[in-house]
Amino acid sequence: MKLVVVSAGLSVPSSTRLLGDRLANATAERTSADVQVVELRDLAVEIAHNFTNGFPGPALGAALEAVASADGLIVVTPVFSASYSGLFKSFFDVLDPDALAGKPVLVAATGGSARHSLVLEHALRPLFAYLRAVVVPTGVYAASEDWGAEGLVERIGRAAGELAGLMNGLAAGRSGAVPVSLPTHGGAELVRGGGFEVVPFEQQLAALRSE
């Protein structure tokens, strides 16, 4: 498996990159995934050119392919004006709209004040829901005072565990689990495979019509 971190940090060193690395390490400990980091700071010029000419440069093309082929994604942005950075949004604007469909994504952000923590729910989560990604329940926000304080390590571990669980589940499904149809009450069938049990939607509708 491959885990890709997209970091929109601008400074060197960057607290955004640091948070991305800690999330990636915690996730990699729970999976067999190789980690690749995409630094958007290095792609800023090619992203701008992509908007004007419609074609990605070599480095941007490789980054887009890495994200599209990843089994799991960690995205981390600094907070500017109570939202994600323009560079962060621009990268996902040039990404193929279908590239993240069904892909597990962990959202994270850094900022100077804890007051910006709602950026996870008000900006990041809606963006990746629109792109049809599967966003893990726990997002991680790190304000300046959070580094070294109680709670951040626990939030990182919880979010990484959720992402690893989704990645491992998808990998198990690809490994050859054969779906098995089992009868259930009401005439619907239960499809089992890859560790999940799903009642097909059309069967649920048929059951409702018969009642």
VEXMAR-735255 format. One record per residue: residue in three letters; x, y, z of N, C-alpha, C, O in turn. Coordinates in steps of 0.02 Angstrom, whole numbers, plus 50000, padded with zeros to 5 digits. Each point is the difference from the previous one (the first is absolute). Layout:
BEGIN
ALAXYZXYZXYZXYZ
...
//
This chain:
BEGIN
MET500424994050000499585006050000500445006250000500584999950020
LYS499115005649957500365006449997499605005350036499405000949987
LEU500925002650059499715005650036500335006449977500625000550001
VAL498995004449977500275006349975499795005650047499425000650019
VAL501075003649999499885005950041500045006149955500515001049966
VAL498975003250032500025006349964500075005650051499545001250039
SER501035002249960500155005250048500025006849965500375000849951
ALA499245004050074499995006649970500395005150042499895006049993
GLY500554991750049500415004550040500465004249956500234997749948
LEU499905008450072500405004649960500695001350028500475001549962
SER499614998050103500645001650032500434993750005499774994449991
VAL500875006850025500484994550012500395001650063500385004850000
PRO499544991350054499554994250007499285002350006499855005850012
SER499694989449978499295001649998499624995850051500084993950002
SER499515009350039499584996250047499494995949962499794994750024
THR500005007649917499534996249959500324993449978499694994850004
ARG500935005649972500354993949980500134995550061499954993949994
LEU500215009150063500114996150060499384996050020500054994250017
LEU499375009149980499384996450016499874994549950499794994650019
GLY500335006849917499914994849949500454994050012499794994349992
ASP500845007050027500474994650013499784995850059500054993849999
ARG499715009550054499794996250059499384995849985499954994350023
LEU499595008449939499414996149980500204994249956499734994550007
ALA500735006649947500224994749955500364994450038499884994149987
ASN500555007750060500364995050039499524995850041500074993950004
ALA499435009450026499524996450041499574995349958499814994650022
THR500035007549917499614995849955500424994249974499764994349996
ALA500865007149985500444994849973500134994550052500094994249981
GLU499925007750083500104994950053499424995050002500094994450024
ARG499335007649950499414995850003499844996749933499514996349995
THR500905005049954499904997149934500674997849971500525000950032
SER499464996349909500624998249965500155005149945500354998549952
ALA499375007550054500045005049946500685003449997500325001450051
ASP499905000049888500575004449988499755007249999499455001349975
VAL500945003350051499795007050006500365004349949500614999549991
GLN499015004649975500275005049953499725006850019499405000650013
VAL501025004549988499785006850018500015004449938500495000249963
VAL498975003450026499955004949947500025006950032499545001950036
GLU500995001949952500075006850026499745004949948500315001049948
LEU499125002150067499695004649951500425006349990499965003149947
ARG500434998850102500435005949993500454999349939500135005049965
ASP500114989050021500454998949943499644999749934500315000149947
LEU499024999750055499614999349938499605006349983499614999949952
ALA500505005550085499585005949993500015002849928499485001749973
VAL501114998749997500065002849933499654995549949499645002549956
GLU500464991050049499684995449952499244999950009499644999249951
ILE500125001550111499285000350011499715006249965499484999649967
ALA500865006150039499775006249967500014999249925499535002249966
HIS500994994850007500044999049927499444995249977499745000949945
ASN500104994250095499474995249982499335003749991499614998249956
PHE500275006950085499385003849993499985003949934499475000849970
THR501115001550007500005004249940500084996149935499755002149948
ASN500604992150054500094996349938499644993349999499964996849947
GLY499785001050110499614993850002500414993750003499714994549996
PHE500955006050012500424994150002500465000250061500305005250014
PRO499764989250023500464999950057500724999249978500144996549951
GLY500325006750085500714998849988500204993250027499594996650031
PRO501035001449957500224993350021499924998750075499744994750019
ALA500475009950023499954998950072499284999950023499814995950042
LEU499785008749932499295000150019499654993849974499594997150036
GLY500575000749904499704993949973500154993950043499564995950012
ALA501065003750012500194994450043499635000350067499804994950027
ALA500115011249999499635000850064499274998149991499714996650043
LEU499985005649903499304998349988499904992549992499514997250025
GLU500964999549941499974992849991500084996550067499674995050014
ALA500785007550029500114996950065499375000450042499824995150033
VAL499845010649966499385000750039499464995549972499644996750038
ALA500295003149896499484996049969500104992550013499504996350005
SER501125001450000500144992950009500084997950072500124994150014
ALA499825010750033500104998550071499434995650027499435000549978
ASP500744995450071499504996150036499705003950058499454998450024
GLY500905006849998499775004350053500345006749994500555000549973
LEU499125004850051500255006749991499965003950066499494999750035
ILE501045003949981500005004750056500115006949970500505001249966
VAL499045003450048500065006749973500065004950058499614999850047
VAL500895004649948500145004750055500115007049971500395000949953
THR499255004050074500075006949976500075004850058499724998950053
PRO500665006549937499975005450049499345003849990499704999749946
VAL500075003750106499385003849996500165007249982500395003450034
PHE499314999049911500045007049980499295002749994499584997149966
SER500295008550067499345003249997499444995050016499494999749966
ALA500624996450086499504995350027499834994349952499474997050005
SER500995001549947499874994449954500664997149977500535002150023
TYR499444992949932500604997049973500365005249957499705004949978
SER500944993950009500395004749960499804999649927499734995049977
GLY500415010449987499865000149928500404994849962499754997049953
LEU500875002050067500424994949968499704993150009499994996049953
PHE499775002550107499694993650014499394999049955499944994849967
LYS499615010150030499404999449959500184999549926499684996249963
SER500825007550015500194999949929500234993149978499864997949944
PHE500514998650100500234993349982499414995349988499994996349951
PHE499525004050093499424995549991499535002449945499594996149975
ASP500485010350005499625002449942500274997149935499614998849953
VAL501044999950043500284997249937500014992450001500154996949949
LEU499695000050108499954992850003499374997649964499495003450001
ASP500554990849966499414997249967499434999450050500104997550055
PRO499305004849927499445000050048499814993150027499714999550054
ASP500464995249909499844993250022500574996550037499924994350020
ALA500645009149988500604996750026499924997750072500324995250021
LEU499275008250018499944998450071499374996150017499864998750058
ALA499754999549892499374996550013500134993550038500364995649976
GLY499355003750083500074994050040500664999350036500124994850032
LYS500315010249965500674999550030499985002450073499715005350013
PRO500594991050034500025002250070500465006150007500565000149976
VAL499185005150057500375006250008499965002350073499475000050031
LEU501115001949996500045002950067500155007449991500495001849968
VAL499095002650060500095007249993500325002950063499844997950056
ALA500625006849934500365003050056500195007249982500045001849941
ALA500085002250110500175007049989500415002650058499984997350055
THR500395008149932500395003450052499835007449999499815002749948
GLY500265000650109499865007150004500285003050064500234996450045
GLY499755010149958500285003450057499545000350060500215001550055
SER499154997149933499515000650054499524994249998499824997549947
ALA499975000350112499514994650004499325002149972499584995749986
ARG500315010850006499365002449974499884997849928499435000249976
HIS501104997849989499924997949930499864992549993499974997549944
SER499944999050110499944992749997499394997749960500004994449973
LEU499495009850022499394998049963500124999849925499554998149962
VAL501055004050015500154999549929499944992749976499854998849941
LEU500274996450103499954993049981499294998349979499904996449951
GLU499605006250085499304998249987499685004749949499564997949962
HIS500645008450038499675005049957500325000749931499675002649955
ALA500944995250037500345000849936500274993549972499844998149944
LEU500584998450095500344994049973499514994349989500004997049946
ARG499605001450103499554994349992499515000949942499904995349962
PRO499785010650030499565000949942500364999449933499724997449952
LEU500905005150044500384999549937500094992849980499894998249942
PHE500334997650104500144993049982499374995849995499994994849967
ALA499485007350067499354996749989499775001449928499734995549967
TYR500375010650010499815001749931500404995849950499744998049947
LEU500905000650069500424996049956499874992550008500344995849970
ARG499165002450072499774993250011500534995650033500014993949991
ALA500435009250048500474996250040499654997550063499475002650019
VAL500834992450013499744997550064500425003250055500564997750013
VAL499185007450019500375003850050499934996650068499444998750022
VAL501124999950011499974996650065499675004550051500045006149994
PRO499634991150056499625004150048500425005150038499765005550014
THR500864992750003500415004550041500475004149956500434997249966
GLY499485009450036500485004549969500485002550054499834999750059
VAL500755002749921500505002350049500195007249985500255001649946
TYR499635002750103500215007049996500535001250054499914998150057
ALA500635005149924500545001650047500135007450000500275002849952
ALA499555000650103500175007050010500715000350028500294994950019
SER499985011149984500695000950024500094997150070500514997050015
GLU498985004050028500074997750069499894992550008500114997350054
ASP499674999249893499884992850005500634995949997500024994350025
TRP500525008449946500614996149993500314998950069500185004750035
GLY499884989049983500264998250065499494999950055500164998250057
ALA499225003849927499485000150051499614993450000500054996249952
GLU499595002750101499614993850006499435000049950499665005149990
GLY500234989249979499434999249955500174999249927499664996349965
LEU500865007050011500164999649929500214993049979499794997449949
VAL500634999550092500234993249984499414995249996499974995649957
GLU499565005250089499414995650001499575001149937499754995249971
ARG500165011150010499605001449940500344997349937499664997349956
ILE500995003350041500374997249943499914992449997499884997349947
GLY500184999450111499934992850001499314997749981499924995149964
ARG499575008550060499314998149983499865000849926499704995649968
ALA500505010150003499895001349929500394995049957499744997449951
ALA500895001350068500404995249962499704993050003500014996449950
GLY499725001750107499684993550006499394999449955499884994749970
GLU499735010750024499424999949956500204999449927499704996249962
LEU500815007650018500244999649931500294993149985499854997149948
ALA500555000350098500304993449989499464994749995500054995349960
GLY499425005350080499464995149997499664999949932499854994749974
LEU500035011249998499705000349933500474997249947499794996349956
MET500855005550048500484997649951500084992450003500014996749949
ASN500045000650112500074992850008499374996449976500044994649971
GLY499385008350041499384996949978499954999849925499784994949972
LEU500425010549994499985000049927500514995149971499864996649950
ALA500735003050082500504995249977499764992950008500124995849956
ALA499535002750099499734993350010499484998449947499954994349977
GLY499655010750005499494998949949500314998549932499724996049961
ARG500855007150023500334998749936500384993449999500184997649947
SER499944999550113500424994050003499644993749978500304994649998
GLY499065006049986499664994149973499424997450040499784994449987
ALA499965009450061499414997750036499424999549951499855004849964
VAL499824989550034499464998849952499345001950031499824997350053
PRO499805007349916499355001850027499544993950005499974995949954
VAL499675003550101499544994550010499325002850015499935004350043
SER499554993449921499325002350011499674995650052499974993949994
LEU499765009350058499674996450054499295002550006499885006049996
PRO499634989450012499315002150008499895003550066500304998150051
THR499275006949949499805003450062499255000850000499674998349951
HIS500065004250105499285000850004499775005249949500385004549982
GLY499004995049996499725004849953500194998649929499835004049956
GLY500524990550030500174998349931500625003449975500214998649943
ALA500105005950096500615003349978500594995350009499984995450041
GLU500555006049921500614996150007500545004350031500025006149991
LEU500414990750047500555003450033500644998149962500164994149995
VAL500195010849979500624998649962500595001050047500095005450027
ARG500304989349981500575000250045500644999349960500064995849956
GLY500425008550059500654999649968500475005350026499785005550016
GLY500854992949989500505004750023499895002450072500235005450018
GLY499424990650022499915002050069499405004650011499895002250056
PHE499734999249891499435004450006499374996349981500024995349960
GLU499415006850068499364997249983499555005749976499905004950036
VAL499844994549903499625005449970499354997249971500014995049964
VAL499435008250052499364998349969499935004549939499975006150007
PRO500004991049932499945004149940499405004750004499474998150024
PHE500625008049952499495005250007499364998149964499455001250025
GLU500624995849915499394998349963499594994750036499394999849994
GLN500954995850045499634995050039499655003250059499464997950020
GLN500855007250008499675003750054499375003449974499495000050034
LEU500555002949906499415003349971499454994949986499415001350012
ALA500794992849962499504994949984499654997750064499404998750000
ALA500995000750055499704997950063499505005250026499494998250028
LEU500675008249961499555005350022499354999949959499465001150027
ARG500604997649908499404999949958499544994350018499395000649993
SER500904993950031499584994150015499655000550067499564996050015
GLU500635009050025499695000650067499355004049996499675001050051
//
